[in-house]
Amino acid sequence: MNAISFPLTYAFAEAIVTSDPTRDIPAMNAARTAIIDFLACAIAGAGDRATGILAQAVGVEQPGEAILIGTSRRTDLLVAAVINAYAGHVLDYDDVHASVRGHPTTVIIPALLALAAERNFSAEQLIASYVVGLEAMARLGLSIGAKHYEKGFHATATLGPVGVAAAIAHLTRSPVDQTAVALGLAATQASGLRLQFGHDAKPYHAGMAARSGLLAARLADAGFGGAPDFLDNPVGFHSAYAFGAANLAALCDNWGAPWQIVTPGLTLKAYPCCTASHPVAALGIDLHGEGLAADAIERITFTYPPGADAALVVSQPTNGIEARFSPEYVFAAALIDGVLRLDHFDDRPVQPHLMALAARAGRRHDENAPRMSSDPGTRFVILDVALRDGTTITRRFQGLPGLLDPTEKFGDATARRPTFAELPPLVRAMTSRADLGRLLDLLNQDVV
């Protein structure tokens, strides 16, 4: 492989392998914060019903040394990658990135943690490789365009394998030609449809992506062959997935300047439900604080820019899992209870009094507004509340709410196991192989 034969794939692979984010303090600190947030989600998700079903189905009893987060078990590294990634995403509480239009950390970090079972590397190397993997995943997201998601693909699942393969190629300093093959092997496993939102299968997309990217990297490292030109081939990744909306310049231009983990950065979730529903959640909580009663409301209307509610595929959920993707339910729960908890979104039937308010809500699109894109300025929600007394309340939320510090979120997620409290300070300071070993040991204990 060379730059002349496959210029775009070569440039992408070379950027991945030669990057060095370790001297970029903001990028490394942002990565540490993201890892803490991911661990909160994965520890809480380790005990979820569906995580247990998946673990048994994929063969958690297989021998191996890779840890299972929130348990004292160890298993095969591919199995661990699937389960830990699933646990991190099952509650829909994990971070999102605008350029990805999906969830990068719950895909990349489980694969790197699994790889620690067979490779000896430091905590600093893990963090740096995560930054590079996220960069690759985000750049691919920018290059693929909005139609990929809007046509029905779940970007976490389709871009995630490439992000994982990139992170591992950086970690192992793979040759550029081998990296290109690994990326192609990851890309050929890209799959995942948004029709699974609201079902147990949705977080499986994160597990699939973690496993696929890890397997792709291991296959390429073992000499397994594959196309070296997934970005240049006329029937390559963008031909299949971009629907004519590709922006190939976004793949490598100004790589790491700044890093995508810094700008636009990750959004750490404040609420355990689909990101697109968070603006109405914030508005509902604000109106609860102002004393607005559900009985006073005649009608609720949410106005979105075109494409902004594509992930919100449920209007009348029957259980809390479906409700994660329903702005109608999210607003009702936020307004009535003044808070959104994990138990609002478990597998039990939704509460009738919440659905009574949700049934009075509807959506519309402002067709004159710019279509939602990776630019945060294109994301907004306008809330119109018609009251029974004839008056109205109108509020607008621009962008996304989020957390700057996941410390409280981590404490809530790990309250049943106080020894997990050592994790945040460790992650914020860890650099050595010994530190990474300590992290793995702390994670490898039962939640209850």
C-alpha positions as CSV (number, residue, x, y, z in Angstrom):
1,M,0.0,0.0,0.0
2,N,1.2,3.5,-0.7
3,A,0.0,7.1,-0.8
4,I,-0.3,7.1,-4.6
5,S,-2.5,4.0,-4.9
6,F,-4.9,4.7,-2.1
7,P,-4.3,8.3,-1.0
8,L,-7.3,8.8,1.3
9,T,-7.1,5.5,3.1
10,Y,-3.3,5.9,3.4
11,A,-3.6,9.4,4.9
12,F,-6.3,8.3,7.3
13,A,-4.3,5.3,8.5
14,E,-1.1,7.3,8.8
15,A,-2.8,10.0,10.8
16,I,-4.1,7.3,13.2
17,V,-0.8,5.6,13.7
18,T,1.4,8.7,14.0
19,S,-0.8,10.8,16.2
20,D,0.4,11.8,19.7
21,P,-2.3,13.4,21.8
22,T,-0.4,12.8,25.1
23,R,1.0,16.4,25.2
24,D,-2.4,17.9,24.7
25,I,-3.5,18.5,28.2
26,P,-7.1,19.5,27.4
27,A,-7.6,16.4,25.3
28,M,-6.2,14.0,27.8
29,N,-8.2,15.6,30.6
30,A,-11.4,15.4,28.6
31,A,-10.7,11.7,27.9
32,R,-10.2,11.0,31.6
33,T,-13.6,12.7,32.4
34,A,-15.3,10.7,29.7
35,I,-13.9,7.5,31.0
36,I,-15.2,8.2,34.5
37,D,-18.7,8.9,32.9
38,F,-18.5,5.7,30.9
39,L,-17.6,3.7,34.0
40,A,-20.6,5.1,35.9
41,C,-22.9,3.9,33.1
42,A,-21.2,0.5,32.7
43,I,-21.2,-0.3,36.4
44,A,-24.9,0.7,36.7
45,G,-25.7,-1.3,33.5
46,A,-23.8,-4.4,34.6
47,G,-26.7,-5.5,36.7
48,D,-29.4,-4.8,34.0
49,R,-31.7,-7.7,33.1
50,A,-30.7,-7.5,29.4
51,T,-27.0,-7.4,30.2
52,G,-27.4,-10.7,31.9
53,I,-29.3,-12.2,29.0
54,L,-26.6,-11.1,26.6
55,A,-23.8,-12.4,28.8
56,Q,-25.3,-15.9,28.8
57,A,-26.2,-15.9,25.1
58,V,-22.6,-14.9,24.0
59,G,-21.0,-17.4,26.3
60,V,-19.7,-15.6,29.3
61,E,-18.3,-18.9,30.6
62,Q,-15.6,-19.0,27.9
63,P,-12.2,-19.0,29.5
64,G,-10.1,-15.9,29.4
65,E,-8.5,-13.1,31.3
66,A,-10.5,-10.1,30.2
67,I,-12.6,-8.5,33.0
68,L,-16.3,-8.1,33.1
69,I,-17.1,-4.7,34.6
70,G,-19.2,-4.9,37.8
71,T,-18.5,-8.6,38.3
72,S,-15.7,-10.7,39.7
73,R,-15.7,-12.8,36.5
74,R,-13.2,-13.0,33.7
75,T,-13.8,-14.2,30.2
76,D,-12.6,-14.2,26.6
77,L,-11.6,-10.7,25.4
78,L,-14.1,-10.6,22.5
79,V,-16.9,-11.7,24.8
80,A,-15.8,-9.1,27.4
81,A,-15.8,-6.4,24.7
82,V,-19.4,-7.2,23.8
83,I,-20.8,-7.3,27.3
84,N,-19.0,-4.3,28.7
85,A,-19.9,-2.2,25.8
86,Y,-23.5,-3.3,26.1
87,A,-23.5,-2.5,29.8
88,G,-22.2,1.0,29.1
89,H,-25.0,1.7,26.7
90,V,-28.0,-0.3,28.0
91,L,-29.3,2.6,30.2
92,D,-28.8,5.1,27.4
93,Y,-27.0,7.3,29.9
94,D,-23.6,7.3,28.2
95,D,-22.0,10.2,26.3
96,V,-22.7,11.4,22.8
97,H,-20.6,13.2,20.2
98,A,-22.1,15.6,17.6
99,S,-19.7,14.6,14.8
100,V,-20.5,11.0,15.4
101,R,-24.2,11.4,16.0
102,G,-23.7,8.5,18.3
103,H,-21.9,7.1,21.3
104,P,-18.1,6.7,21.0
105,T,-16.8,6.0,24.5
106,T,-19.0,2.9,25.2
107,V,-17.6,1.3,22.1
108,I,-13.9,2.2,22.3
109,I,-13.1,1.9,26.0
110,P,-14.5,-1.7,26.4
111,A,-12.4,-2.9,23.5
112,L,-9.2,-1.3,24.9
113,L,-9.9,-2.7,28.4
114,A,-10.4,-6.1,26.9
115,L,-7.2,-5.9,24.9
116,A,-5.4,-5.3,28.2
117,A,-5.9,-9.0,28.9
118,E,-3.3,-9.9,26.2
119,R,-1.2,-6.8,25.7
120,N,0.9,-5.0,28.2
121,F,0.4,-1.2,28.0
122,S,0.1,1.8,30.3
123,A,-2.9,3.8,31.4
124,E,-1.6,6.8,29.5
125,Q,-1.4,4.7,26.3
126,L,-5.0,3.6,26.8
127,I,-6.2,7.2,27.2
128,A,-4.2,8.5,24.2
129,S,-5.5,5.6,22.0
130,Y,-9.0,6.4,23.0
131,V,-8.6,10.0,22.0
132,V,-7.3,8.8,18.5
133,G,-10.1,6.3,18.1
134,L,-12.7,8.9,18.9
135,E,-11.0,11.2,16.4
136,A,-11.3,8.6,13.7
137,M,-14.9,7.8,14.5
138,A,-15.8,11.5,14.6
139,R,-14.0,12.3,11.4
140,L,-15.7,9.4,9.7
141,G,-19.0,10.7,11.0
142,L,-18.4,14.2,9.6
143,S,-17.4,12.7,6.3
144,I,-20.4,10.4,5.9
145,G,-23.0,13.2,6.1
146,A,-26.5,13.4,7.7
147,K,-28.3,11.1,5.3
148,H,-26.5,8.0,6.7
149,Y,-28.4,8.4,10.0
150,E,-31.6,9.7,8.6
151,K,-31.9,6.8,6.2
152,G,-31.9,4.4,9.2
153,F,-28.4,3.5,10.2
154,H,-27.3,3.8,13.8
155,A,-23.9,5.6,13.7
156,T,-22.7,4.1,16.9
157,A,-22.9,0.7,15.2
158,T,-21.6,1.6,11.8
159,L,-18.8,4.0,12.7
160,G,-17.9,2.3,16.0
161,P,-15.9,-0.6,14.5
162,V,-13.6,1.7,12.6
163,G,-13.1,3.8,15.8
164,V,-12.1,0.8,17.7
165,A,-9.8,-0.5,15.0
166,A,-8.2,2.9,14.9
167,A,-7.7,3.0,18.6
168,I,-6.0,-0.4,18.7
169,A,-3.8,0.4,15.6
170,H,-2.6,3.5,17.4
171,L,-2.0,1.6,20.6
172,T,0.0,-1.1,19.0
173,R,1.7,1.2,16.5
174,S,0.6,-1.0,13.6
175,P,2.2,-0.4,10.2
176,V,0.2,1.9,8.0
177,D,-0.6,-0.9,5.5
178,Q,-1.8,-3.2,8.3
179,T,-3.8,-0.4,9.8
180,A,-5.6,0.1,6.4
181,V,-6.5,-3.5,6.3
182,A,-7.8,-3.4,9.9
183,L,-9.9,-0.4,9.1
184,G,-11.4,-2.1,6.1
185,L,-12.1,-5.3,8.0
186,A,-13.9,-3.1,10.6
187,A,-15.8,-1.2,8.0
188,T,-17.1,-4.4,6.3
189,Q,-18.7,-5.3,9.7
190,A,-20.5,-2.0,9.9
191,S,-24.1,-2.6,10.6
192,G,-26.9,-1.5,12.9
193,L,-30.4,0.0,12.2
194,R,-32.3,2.6,14.1
195,L,-35.4,0.5,14.0
196,Q,-34.0,-1.3,17.1
197,F,-34.3,1.9,19.2
198,G,-36.6,1.1,22.2
199,H,-35.6,-2.5,22.3
200,D,-32.9,-4.6,24.0
201,A,-31.1,-4.8,20.7
202,K,-30.3,-1.1,20.6
203,P,-27.4,-1.2,23.1
204,Y,-26.2,-4.4,21.4
205,H,-25.1,-2.1,18.6
206,A,-22.4,-0.8,20.9
207,G,-21.4,-4.4,21.8
208,M,-21.3,-5.4,18.2
209,A,-19.1,-2.4,17.3
210,A,-16.6,-3.0,20.1
211,R,-16.3,-6.7,19.2
212,S,-16.1,-6.1,15.5
213,G,-13.4,-3.4,15.8
214,L,-11.3,-5.5,18.2
215,L,-11.6,-8.6,16.0
216,A,-10.7,-6.6,12.9
217,A,-7.5,-5.3,14.5
218,R,-6.5,-8.8,15.8
219,L,-7.2,-10.3,12.3
220,A,-5.0,-7.8,10.6
221,D,-2.3,-8.2,13.2
222,A,-2.3,-12.0,12.5
223,G,-1.8,-11.4,8.8
224,F,-5.5,-11.9,7.7
225,G,-6.1,-10.2,4.4
226,G,-8.6,-7.6,3.4
227,A,-9.1,-4.7,1.1
228,P,-6.6,-1.9,1.9
229,D,-8.7,0.9,0.3
230,F,-12.0,1.2,2.2
231,L,-12.0,5.0,1.7
232,D,-10.8,5.1,-1.9
233,N,-12.5,2.1,-3.5
234,P,-15.4,3.1,-5.9
235,V,-17.6,0.6,-4.0
236,G,-16.1,1.6,-0.6
237,F,-17.6,2.8,2.6
238,H,-18.9,6.2,1.4
239,S,-20.4,4.7,-1.8
240,A,-22.4,2.3,0.3
241,Y,-23.3,4.5,3.3
242,A,-23.2,8.2,2.5
243,F,-26.2,8.4,0.0
244,G,-24.4,11.1,-2.0
245,A,-23.7,13.3,1.0
246,A,-20.0,12.5,1.5
247,N,-17.5,15.2,2.5
248,L,-14.2,13.4,2.2
249,A,-12.1,16.4,3.1
250,A,-13.4,16.1,6.7
251,L,-11.5,12.8,7.2
252,C,-8.0,14.2,7.6
253,D,-8.0,18.0,7.3
254,N,-6.6,19.6,10.5
255,W,-6.5,16.2,12.2
256,G,-6.2,16.7,15.9
257,A,-6.1,20.5,15.6
258,P,-8.1,20.6,17.8
259,W,-8.9,17.1,18.8
260,Q,-12.6,16.2,18.4
261,I,-12.8,15.2,22.1
262,V,-12.1,18.9,22.8
263,T,-14.0,20.6,20.0
264,P,-16.9,20.1,19.6
265,G,-16.3,17.7,22.5
266,L,-18.5,15.1,24.2
267,T,-21.9,15.7,25.8
268,L,-22.1,13.8,29.1
269,K,-25.7,13.0,29.7
270,A,-27.6,14.4,32.6
271,Y,-30.6,12.2,32.0
272,P,-30.8,8.4,31.3
273,C,-32.6,8.6,28.0
274,C,-32.1,9.5,24.3
275,T,-30.0,12.6,23.9
276,A,-32.5,14.2,21.5
277,S,-35.1,14.2,24.3
278,H,-32.8,16.1,26.7
279,P,-33.9,19.7,25.8
280,V,-37.5,18.9,26.6
281,A,-36.4,17.2,29.8
282,A,-34.6,20.4,30.9
283,L,-37.6,22.5,30.0
284,G,-39.9,20.2,31.9
285,I,-37.8,20.3,35.0
286,D,-37.6,24.1,34.8
287,L,-41.4,24.4,34.5
288,H,-41.9,22.0,37.4
289,G,-39.7,24.3,39.5
290,E,-41.9,27.2,38.4
291,G,-45.0,25.3,39.7
292,L,-46.7,24.4,36.5
293,A,-49.3,21.7,37.1
294,A,-50.1,18.9,34.6
295,D,-53.8,19.5,35.2
296,A,-53.5,23.1,33.9
297,I,-52.2,21.9,30.5
298,E,-54.5,21.6,27.5
299,R,-51.9,20.9,24.8
300,I,-48.1,20.6,24.3
301,T,-46.3,21.1,21.1
302,F,-42.6,20.5,20.4
303,T,-41.1,22.2,17.3
304,Y,-37.9,20.7,16.0
305,P,-35.7,21.6,13.0
306,P,-35.9,19.0,10.2
307,G,-34.1,15.8,11.2
308,A,-33.7,16.7,14.9
309,D,-36.1,14.1,16.3
310,A,-35.0,11.3,14.0
311,A,-33.9,9.2,17.0
312,L,-37.2,9.8,18.9
313,V,-39.0,7.0,17.3
314,V,-41.7,6.5,20.0
315,S,-44.6,8.7,20.9
316,Q,-46.7,6.4,23.0
317,P,-44.4,4.1,24.9
318,T,-45.7,1.0,26.7
319,N,-42.6,0.6,29.0
320,G,-39.6,2.5,30.2
321,I,-37.2,1.2,27.6
322,E,-39.4,2.5,24.8
323,A,-39.9,5.7,26.8
324,R,-36.2,6.6,26.5
325,F,-37.0,7.5,22.9
326,S,-40.2,9.5,23.5
327,P,-40.0,13.2,24.1
328,E,-43.7,13.2,25.0
329,Y,-43.1,10.8,27.9
330,V,-39.8,12.5,28.9
331,F,-41.4,15.9,29.2
332,A,-44.3,14.5,31.2
333,A,-42.1,12.7,33.7
334,A,-39.8,15.8,34.0
335,L,-42.7,18.2,34.6
336,I,-44.7,16.0,37.0
337,D,-41.8,14.5,39.0
338,G,-39.2,17.3,38.6
339,V,-36.4,14.8,38.0
340,L,-35.6,12.0,35.7
341,R,-34.4,8.8,37.4
342,L,-33.2,5.5,36.1
343,D,-36.5,3.9,37.3
344,H,-38.4,6.2,34.8
345,F,-36.8,4.1,32.1
346,D,-36.7,0.5,33.3
347,D,-38.6,-2.4,31.7
348,R,-41.8,-1.9,33.8
349,P,-45.0,-0.5,32.2
350,V,-45.2,3.3,32.0
351,Q,-47.3,4.9,34.7
352,P,-50.8,6.0,33.5
353,H,-50.6,9.5,35.0
354,L,-47.5,10.2,33.1
355,M,-49.0,8.9,29.9
356,A,-52.1,11.0,30.4
357,L,-50.0,14.1,30.0
358,A,-47.8,12.6,27.3
359,A,-50.9,11.9,25.2
360,R,-51.5,15.7,25.1
361,A,-48.2,16.3,23.4
362,G,-47.4,16.5,19.7
363,R,-44.5,17.5,17.4
364,R,-44.0,19.6,14.4
365,H,-41.0,20.7,12.3
366,D,-39.9,24.2,11.3
367,E,-39.2,23.6,7.6
368,N,-37.6,27.0,7.3
369,A,-34.9,26.2,9.8
370,P,-31.6,24.7,8.8
371,R,-31.6,20.9,8.8
372,M,-30.0,19.5,12.0
373,S,-26.3,18.6,11.4
374,S,-23.2,18.2,13.4
375,D,-23.2,21.9,14.0
376,P,-24.7,22.4,17.5
377,G,-26.3,25.6,16.3
378,T,-28.7,23.7,14.2
379,R,-30.2,21.9,17.2
380,F,-33.1,23.5,19.0
381,V,-36.5,22.7,20.5
382,I,-39.4,25.2,20.9
383,L,-41.9,24.3,23.5
384,D,-45.5,25.7,23.3
385,V,-47.8,24.9,26.2
386,A,-51.5,25.8,25.8
387,L,-53.2,26.1,29.2
388,R,-56.8,25.4,29.9
389,D,-57.3,29.1,30.9
390,G,-56.5,30.2,27.4
391,T,-53.0,31.4,28.0
392,T,-49.8,30.0,26.6
393,I,-46.2,29.4,27.6
394,T,-43.4,29.4,25.0
395,R,-39.8,28.3,25.7
396,R,-36.9,27.6,23.5
397,F,-33.9,25.4,24.2
398,Q,-30.8,25.8,22.0
399,G,-28.2,23.1,21.8
400,L,-28.0,20.3,24.4
401,P,-27.9,20.2,28.2
402,G,-25.0,18.2,29.6
403,L,-22.8,17.6,32.6
404,L,-19.3,19.1,33.0
405,D,-18.5,16.8,35.9
406,P,-19.8,13.3,36.2
407,T,-18.8,12.9,39.9
408,E,-22.3,13.0,41.3
409,K,-23.5,10.7,38.5
410,F,-20.7,8.2,39.3
411,G,-21.6,8.3,43.0
412,D,-25.3,7.5,42.3
413,A,-24.3,4.7,39.9
414,T,-22.0,3.0,42.4
415,A,-23.7,3.7,45.7
416,R,-24.2,0.0,46.5
417,R,-20.4,-0.7,46.3
418,P,-18.3,2.0,48.1
419,T,-15.0,0.6,46.9
420,F,-15.8,1.9,43.5
421,A,-15.3,5.3,44.9
422,E,-11.6,4.9,44.3
423,L,-12.1,4.9,40.6
424,P,-12.6,8.6,39.7
425,P,-9.4,9.8,41.5
426,L,-7.5,6.9,39.9
427,V,-8.7,7.7,36.4
428,R,-7.9,11.4,36.8
429,A,-4.3,10.6,37.7
430,M,-3.4,7.2,36.1
431,T,-0.4,7.0,33.8
432,S,1.5,3.7,34.4
433,R,0.9,0.0,33.7
434,A,0.5,-0.5,37.4
435,D,-2.3,2.2,37.4
436,L,-4.1,0.4,34.6
437,G,-3.8,-2.9,36.5
438,R,-5.3,-1.2,39.5
439,L,-8.2,0.1,37.4
440,L,-8.9,-3.4,36.1
441,D,-8.8,-4.9,39.5
442,L,-11.2,-2.3,40.9
443,L,-13.6,-2.8,38.0
444,N,-13.5,-6.6,38.4
445,Q,-15.7,-6.8,41.5
446,D,-19.4,-7.6,41.9
447,V,-21.8,-4.7,41.9
448,V,-23.9,-6.3,44.6
